Amino acid sequence: MREIEYNREKAVAYAKKWAFARNPKYYNFDPVGGDCTNFISQCIYEGCRTMNYTKNTGWYYINGNNKSPSWSGVEFLYNFLTKNKSVGPYGKTEVIENLQIGDILQLSFDGKKFSHTLIVVAIDNKNNLSGIKIASHTFDSFDKAVTEYEFKKVRMIHIEGARTY
């Protein structure tokens, strides 16, 4: 296994291209609960070009019926990224001052459960959430201040890199 760099610019370019559309290579999960984490997984994949095909605990997409829970599930993606010691992208929970473009935010609207995933596409001010600009699906957006959402909690995941064989 070897370390590979996460290409933040490619992840953000993908987010810009597909923020208001759906890539036909991927199933659109909007009708079945939302497409936000599926879209963010696509962005992350563009930045690392490697998947982890471990059944149930990996991070992969073959088609809408053959994918890991972490590909399209908010909590599953968080758990995969922050606990992954194998192939694929990995990261850690981070503070706002250390965020970079291509990193991930997850929102909790009720203060208990995280239910929306976003990608950081620009940072105007690292000391204030209103300076963090995101892209997302389900609530399709690009270059939107995260503070335009009404949420009770936010968690930030810094993508540290990825591993491949």
N, C-alpha and C positions, 0 to 999 in steps of 0.2 A: 504494500500500500504506500502511496506517496501523496504528499500535500500538493494542492493546487490553489492558485490564487482565485478569489472570488472577484469577477470582473463587474464592478459596481456600475460602470458606465453602460455596459451591455444590458444589465438588468433594468436600468432606468430608461434606456432607449426602447426596450421592449414594452415597458409600462406606458411610455408615451405613444407608441404605435398602436397599442391595443386597449387603451383606457376607455375609449368610447365605442369599441367594437368587440367582436368575439373571434378569436383565431379558430378557423374551422378544423384545425388539427385536434382541438380539445372540446370535450362535451361542455355545454353551457349549463351550469347548475342553478341558474336563476329560478327556473320553475320548481325546483325541489329543495328550496331552503337558502339559496344564495350562492353566488359565484365568487365571493371575495377571496377566500383562501385558495381556491383553484387558480385564480388569476395571479395571486402573489406567488404561488408555487411555480407557475410558468415563468414569472419574472426571475425568481431565484435560479431556476433551471437555466435560463439564458445566461446568467452570470457565472455558472459553474459547469454546465454541460455534463453533469453526472448524476445518476440516480442510485438509490439503494433499493435493490429488489428483494430484500428480506420480507417474507410474507408477514403481514400484520404489523410489524414494528418498523419497517423500512419507510422509504419515501420515493414513490414511483408512480408513473402514469403510463398505462398501455392504452386503455380506452375508458369510457365512462363507467363500465361495469368491472373493469380490472385495474384498480388503482389502490394505493395504500390509504388507510384512514387519514394519515398525516398530509396527504396531498390536498385534501379539500376540507379538513376539519380543523377549526381554530385551535382547540386544546391539543389535538394530536400533533399539529405542526409545531406548536410551542414545545411540547415534550420531545419531539424528534430533534429539533434544532438544538435544544439546550442539553440533551443527554446523548447525542450521537457520538460514539467513539469509533465508528466504522466508516464505510464509504458514504459519500454524499456531503452536502453542506452541513456546517455546524456553527453554533453561535452561543452567546451567553446573554443573560439579562444585563442591561446596561443603563446608565444614567444619561440624561439629555445632553450633557456636555461632551460625551464621547460618541454620539451618533454620527453616522456618515450616510451619504446617499446610498441607496441600495439596502439599507437596514430596514427592519420590520417593526411596525407598531401594531399592537392589538388593543382594542377598546372594550371596556365593560360599560354597558349602558345602565345596568341596575346596581353596579358596585359589587356584584357577587360572581357573575359568570362572564368570561370574555367571549365575545360573539362576533367580532368584526376584525379583519386583518387588512392592513394597509402597507404600502411600501413608501419609504422616504425618497422623494425625487429632487428635493432642493432644501437647503438650510440657509435661511436668511439671518437667523439669530440663534445660536446654540444655548442661550440662557433663558429662552422663553418658548413655550410650546407654540405660540402664534407664529414663530419663525420657522416652524417645521412644515414643509409642504409635502403632500402625499399624492399617491394615485391609488385608485381602488375600483373594484367592480361591485355590483349589486346597487350601491350608490355610486354610479360611474362618475369618476372625477380624475382630474390631473392638475397638479400644481395648486391644490386646494390646501388652505391652512387647516391643520388638524383641529384647531379650536373652533372651526365652523360646525363641528359635530357637537352634540350635547351628550357627554359621557361622564361617568363618575370615576372611572379609573383608566389608566393607560399603562401598558407595559411595553418596554422597548427591548428589542432583540438585535444585538450586533452580530452580523454574520462575520465570523472570524476567517473562514476559508472553507475548503472542501477537501475531500480525500477521494482518490481513485486508485484503481489497480494498475 
